[in-house]
Amino acid sequence: MRHGVDGLGLGPGLGEKLGSFPIAGVGGGLAQMARRGGVVLYVIVIVCLAAITPPAAFAKGAVMTAVVLVLFGLTLAWRRLSARFGLRRCYLYSNGLVVTNLFGGVQDAVAWSEVAGLKRLSGASVFMTFHRVEIARHGLRPLAFLAMGLKPPLVDALLSQLAKNGIR
């Protein structure tokens, strides 16, 4: 299990590790929306099967239930594997942060001294709940990622660390 980005050539300049948090890109947000839309469709189909009762309604309902359970199992397996191997994570340190890509390699590393500002966008609906974080840097392109969920712990930790370093 990877507990940080040690051994990736970033050196000791990032300071003390404060946490490791899951993040997502556009694909992760769309996957969340597809899962929730699939569950809504599943509930509609099950209600229709119960109300209309066509021939072999039980078998059709069982197949639909199996498909939904497999999709949720795959989601849980992906969460475990991505945490275990450090895929799509944000490692927060006292002197900066490191974001890894889909393959566990470093996508970007930002020192707090490089940060010019922070932009946040939150969205909450039945189908998708996320916080988009964009970190603007002096002379470099911004770093943007999604923290999925209604109140992800990454957002609070990131905001408190930015406040400690005098960044708004």
N, C-alpha and C positions, 0 to 999 in steps of 0.2 A: 504494500500500500504506500502510495506517495504521500508524504506529509508536507511537502513544500517543493520549492524549486531548487533545492540544494543540488549541486553537481551539474547545473546547467550553465555554468560560467558567468553568473551574475555578480559574484563576489559578495563580500560582507557589507557592502555599502547600503543595503536596504534596511539594516537594523533588525530589531526584534520582530518576530512573526506574531501578528495579531489575530490571524484567522484565515481560513480557506472557505470560499463560498462558491456555490454553483452559479454559473451564468449561462446565457443562451444568446444565440444570434437570431436572425429573422426566421431561420428554419425551425428553431425551437419554439418560437411564438406561434408559427403556423401549425406545428405539430400539436401544441396544446389546444389550439382552436379546433383542429380536426378531431382530436380525441373527444372533446366536449360536444362537438356537433354530432359525432358518432353515437355518443351516449343518449343524446336527445332523440336521435333517429331510432335507436334501439328501444327506448321507452315507448315511443309512438307506435312502433311495429308490434311490440308485445301487447299494448293496450288494444290495438286493432285485432290481433290474433285472439285475444280473450273475448272481445265483443262480437266479432264476426264468426269465429270458430270454423274456419275452412277445413277441408279434409287434411289430416296429418298436421294439425295445428301444434300439437305437442312437439313433434319432431322438428318442425320449423323454428319453434321457440327455443328448443334445446340447441340447435345449430347456431342461432343468433347469440344465445347466451355464451356458448363456447367461444365464439369469435371475440366477443367483448372481453371475456376473461383472459384470453390469450393476449389481446392488445394491452390490457392492464398489467399482465405478467411481464410482457416485453418492456413496458414503461418502467416498472420497478427494477428489472434487470439492468436496463440502461442507466438508471440512477446509481445503482450499486457499482457497476463497472466504471462509469465516468468518475465517480468519487475515488474508487480504488486506484485508477491509473492516472488521475490528475487531468482528465479531459474536460475542456471548457470550464476552467476554474478561475477565480480571481483570488490571488494570494495577497492579503493586506499586510503590510509591514509598517513599522514606525516611520520609516523614511521614504515610503513609496508603495507602489503596488505592481504586481505582475499578473498579466492575463495570459492564459494558455489557450491554444487552439484545439481543434477537434482531435488532433493526434497527440496531444499532451506536450507539444513543444511550446516554447515561449512565443506568443503572438506579439506582445508588446510589454515593455517595462517603463514605468513612469516614476520619477522621483518627485517628491512634493515641491522641490525648488523649481521644477519645470512647469508646474501647473499655473495657468493663467485664470482659470475659472471652471465652474461646473454648471452644466445644464441638466435639468431633470424633467422627464415627462412621465406621467403616470396614467395608466389606463386600466379601468376596471369594468368589466361587463360579464355577462353570463358565460361567454365563450372565451374570453382572454383577459388575464390579469397580469400586468407587468409594470415594471419601472424601467424606463430607458435612461441610461446615464451616459452623458457625453462629457469627457474631460478635455477641456481646451488647454493647449500647451503653447509656450512661447516658441515660435518659429517651426513648429512641427504640426503634422496633421492631428486632428483630435482623435481620441480613443473613445469608441462608443460600444456599449454592450447592453444586454437586457438582463435584469434580475427578475425572475418569474415569481409570481405570487402577490398576495395583497399587501403583506408587510414583510418583505424579505429582510433577513438580518444584515445582509450586505449593505443596504442603503443606510441604516442607522450607524453601522460601524464606519462606513466611508464618510458620512457627514461629520461624525464626531472627530475622526482623524483629520479631516480637512479643517475643522474649526480649531483644533489644537495647533495646526500649522499656519493659522491666520488666513485661510483661503475661503472665499465665499462663493 
